[in-house]
Amino acid sequence: MKVLLFARARDLAGADTINVDLPTGATVAELRRVLTSSYTKLAALIEHSAFAVNDEFAEENTPLFATDVVALLPPVSGG
């Protein structure tokens, strides 16, 4: 599945997308673990990031499928 990266996540990864292979029905929590272990530069940021699946905010137990488009949404600061 394609994982879209934004803001600081994109800067740290040096790319705006990451392709991840997970078994059908894997959850957002499992994706978070895979990304954390595979992209150590992103690990701290991933802990505090939200995920959206097919343009909808997703919970940790949301199942994922190969055709899903997932967005990693890092926390935003500003004022």
N, C-alpha and C positions, 0 to 999 in steps of 0.2 A: 504494500500500500504506500501511497505517497503521503509524506508528512511535510506540511508547509511550515517554514520558519519565518519569524518576523522579529524585527527590532534587534535586541542584543543577541538573541539565539542565532539569528542569521549571521551576525558579525562573528560570533565565536565559532560557528561551524564553517564559515567561509562559503556558504551555499544557501540558496533560498528554499531548497527541498532536499529531503532525505528519503530514500526508498528503503522500506523495512519489510522483511518477510516474517509474518507471524501466522500461526495456524488459524484457520477459520474459527471464529468465536472467541479468540483471545480478547482480553479486556483492555481498557485504557490503562489500568494499573499494570498489566503485563507489558504493555507498550512503554510505559514510563520506566519500568525496570530495564528493559532492553536498551532503550535510549541512554539511560544513565550509565550502564556498563559499557556500551559501545562508543559513546561520545563523552569521554571524561571531561572535556573542556566545558560541556554543557551541564554536567551533573548537578552542580549547586543551583543553577537556574531552573532546571527541570523540576526540582523539588517544590518550587514555588509557582510553577506555571499552571495555567489551565489548559484544557484541551477542548477543541470543538471537532465534532465529527459530522461531515456533510452540512456544515454551516449551523450546527446546533451545539450549544455547550453540552459537554459530556461529563457524566459521573465516572468514578473509578471503575464501577462494575458494568459500564456500557460495553457490549460486545462489538467487536470489529470484524470487518470482512475485507477481502482483497480489493474490492472496488471502492472502498471508502476513501474519502479525502479527509485527512486529519490535519488540523492546524494546532501547532504548539504556540500558546499565547502567553508570553512572559509578562510578569507584573509590569505595570507602567508607573512611572513617577513623573511629576511635573507640577506645575502650579500656575 
